[in-house]
């Protein structure tokens, strides 16, 4: 029968013996390093709590109150959500936002990818200059682009109308911002000038990961450029393309500044018949113009839910598409 040891001796390692630091002292030092790490993180944590967590919690509370400014509020339960979901203007805003988001994915992103492929395939110093020129509009922001294009869309004298007349023989006297059926196309055209270059940069980075040996092998086998694109290029850029699609859709669902500034002189910022009204514009109207922060908070949570659903669907669809390649 073996006898259990009455005491276990702790033998210091040569490193600890040389430095004179025992196990207990070492634990204290490790604890001090952990505290120091949290101290370095504390500015970020405080800013996050102040500008994200606290507003998020406050918005959750406000969604169930009817307010008249920041100081007057009455608890109304789910009435704000019922009001928004029963308001026809909200569905007009959802339709306009959905049209813009669809245009961003189906028109803007293919143009960005096409420009990226064109500029990545050309050699020489000129391609860097073209990249810069195409990207530059993104640096000015939505407000500047809205004001600029409100001038470009001026009938008869606007540069865009005159260019359209010279190219197609149509559009010189067209009143883009006063015609409900042309307001959203005008917003889409302005956004193309603003965002095509921005997304082009992502696709340029993605194209750098395409295995050129596979491209050459496809060419040697006699594959067409389209076949090579679908079998080699697309699988290589799917992760970046998924990121661009999801972020572009989220940004489109949050659209506000561009149509608001573009249509400021046409129907009070939303165009005739609310043809430029977006979901965030609807939120702004109730929360800041009417002072009903509760209804604005309810719209914000509905928008958050919509963004979550659309993003999950897009990510799952991209994973399914990638698994079939």
N, C-alpha and C positions, 0 to 999 in steps of 0.2 A: 504494500500500500504506500503510494507516494505521499510525501509530506508537502503541503502547500507552502510556498515561501511566505515568510512573515513580512518581508519588506522588499520592495523592488527598488534597486538603486538606479538613479538617473546619471548616466555617464555623459558628460558634455563632449561634444564632437571637438576635434582639433581646431576647427574654425572658431567655434564659440569660446574654447579655452584661450585661443590666441587673442581674441578681441575682448575677453573678459565679460561677455554678455551671456547671461544665463537664460534658460527657457522662459522663466517668468518675465524677465525684462524684454525678451524678444516678443512675447505676446503683447505686452504693453506698447511696444513700438509699432507692431502691426495694427493695433487698435487706433493708435494715433494717426497712422497713414490713412485709415478708413475715414476718420473724422475730417482730416484735411481734404480728402476727395470730395466729401459732401459740402465742405465750405467753399471749394472752388465751383461746385455745381449750383450753389445757392442762388447766385444772381439769375441764372437761367430758370431755376425752379420758381423763384419769386415772380419773374416776368411772366412765365407761363401761367402761374396761378392767377396773377392780376389781370392779364389780358385774354385768357382763354377759359380757365376753369370757372372763375367767378362769373364772367358774362354768360357762359353756358348754363350754369345753375340758375342765374337770374332770368335768362330767357325761358327756361323750363317753367319757372314760377309765373312769369308774366303771361305766358300763353293761356293761362286760365283766368285772367283778369281782363276787365274792360277798363281802359285808362283814358284819362283826359289830361295829357301831359305827364311828367314824371312823378308828380306828387299825389294825384288823385286816381284811385283805382277801386274797383268793385269786383268781387269774386263772381264769375259767371260760369265756371266749370268748362264744359265742352262747347259752349255757345260760339266761341270764336271760330273753332274748327268747322262747326255746322254752317256758320255764316259764310266763311270762305268757300267751302265746298258747294254752297248753293248760289254763289255769286257768278253771274254770266261773265263779268269782266275778268274774273280769275281764269276762266277757261279760254277766254281770248288771249290772255297773257301766256297760258300754257301752250296754246296752239302756235303763237308767234315764236316762242322760245324753242319749241320742238322743230319748227321749220328752220330756224337759224342753226340749231344743233345738227340737224340732218345735212344742211348745206356745208357745215364745217367738216363733217366726216366724208361726205361724198364728193365735194368739190375742192375744198381747201387742201385736204391732206393728199389727194392724188396729185395736185399741182405741186405741192411741196416735195413729194417723192420724185416727180418727174424732173423738177429743177435740180434736185440733189443728184440724180443719176446723170443728168446732162453735165453738171459742173464737176462731178467726180471722174467722168470719163475723159475730160479735156485736160491736156497738159499746158504748161506755160504760166507766166505770171498773171495773165489777164483773168484767169478764173478766180484768183483771190480777190481781185477788184470787184468782179461780178458778185461774188458771195457777199462782200461788204455792202454793195449797193442794194442787193435784195433784202439783206437783213436790217438795214438802217431804219426803215419805217417803224419797226417794232420799238425803237428807242424813244419815240415821241409820245406814245401813250394814246389812249382812246379819246380823251377830251380834245386833244389837238387834231386828231384825225376826223372827229365829228365836226368840228368847226371848219376844217379845211374842205371836207367833202360837201358841206352845206353850201359852200361857195362854188365848188366844181359842178354841182348839180343845178345851178341856176339856169333857168330856161334862156335860150338864145345866146347869152353871153358866157355861160359856164363852159369851162375848158372840156369837161367830160362830154357835155352835149355836142359841142363843136367837133370833138374827136369822133364821136359816134356818128355824127352826120357825115363827116369826111370818109369814114370807113364803110358805112352801110347805107348812107342816104336817108337815114331815119334818126329822129331823136332830138333835133335842134330845139324845138319848142316844147319838148316833153317836160312836164312838171312832176318830177319824180317824188318830191316830198309832199305834194298836195294830192296825190292819187293813192287811195288806200291799197290798190293792188300792186303798186310799184314801190311802196315804202320799204317793205322787207327785202326785196331785191336790191334796193339802194344800200341798205344796211349791210347786206351780204357782200356787195361789191367793195364797200369801204373796208370791211373786215378782211377781205382777201388781200388787199394792199398792205394791211397792217400785220397779218399773222402768217402769210405764206412763207416769208423768209425766216421767221422764228422757228417753225416746224421743220423747215429745210435743214437747219443746223443739226437737229436730232437725226434726221435721215442720213445726212452726210457722215455723221459719226457711225451710224449703223452699217453703212456700206463699207466702211473700213474693215469690218469683221467678216466680209464675204470672202470665202476661200477662192482665190483666183485660179488655183490649180484645177478646181472643179469646173469653173467657168471655161477654162481652156479645154478641158476634157470633153465638155459638152459640145464645144465648137468643133473639135476634131471628130466627134461622132456624128456631126452633121445636124445637130439640134438647132432649131430656129432661135432667134433672140428671145421671142416670147416664151418658148419652151424652157430656155435656160433661165429666164427670169422667174418662172413659177417653180421650177425644180431646185434651183440653187439659191437665188437671191432672196426670195420670199421666206423660206425657212430660216435663213440666217438673220433676217431683220425682224422676225415676228416679235421677240421680246421688246425691242424698241418701238415697233409699230403699235403694240398693245399699249405701252406707256403713252405714246403720243395720242392715240385714239381716246383713251380714258381721260387724260388731262384736258384735251381739247373739248371733249363733251362736257366735262365738269365746268370748264371756263365758259362754254356756250350757255349752259344752264344758269350761270351767274351773270349773264350779260346785263349791263345797265348803262354805263357811261356813254358808250358809243351811240346808241339810238337816242338817248336823252339829249345829248349835245347836238346831234345831227338834226333833231326835230324840234329844237327849243322854240323856234319861231313858227312852228307849224302844228297847231293843235295843243299847245301847252306842254310840249316835251314828249308827247306820245304819238303825234301824228293824227291825221283825220280818222275818226271812228276807232281810235285806240289801235291803229294798225301797226304801231311800233311799240306797244306796251309789252313788257316782259315780266317774268315772275318777280324779279328783284325790283323792277319799276313799280309793280303792284304793291310790293312790300313797302317801298319808299313812300308811296302815296298815302298809305294808311298810317304808317308808323311816324313819319316825320312831317307830312303836310297836314294830316288830320289829327295828329297827336295821339292816336290809338296804338300805343306800343304793344298792347296785348294781341290785337289782330295781326300786327306786324310779326310778333314772335310766333304766332300760329302759322303764318305763311312761311316763316323761316324753317320751322320744323317740318312742314310739308315738303319744302324744297330739299331739305336734308334727306328725307326719306326717299324722294324721287332720285336724287343723286346716288344714294346708296344702291337702290334697285338697279338703276341703269348701269352703274359701274360693275356690279356683280355679274349682271348678264353679259356685259362686254368681255370681262375677264374670262368667264366660263366659255363663251363662244370662241375667244382666241385660243384658249387651251384645247378646245375640241378641234379647231381648225389646224392647230399645230400638230396634234397627235395624228391627223390623217395625212400629213405630208411625208 
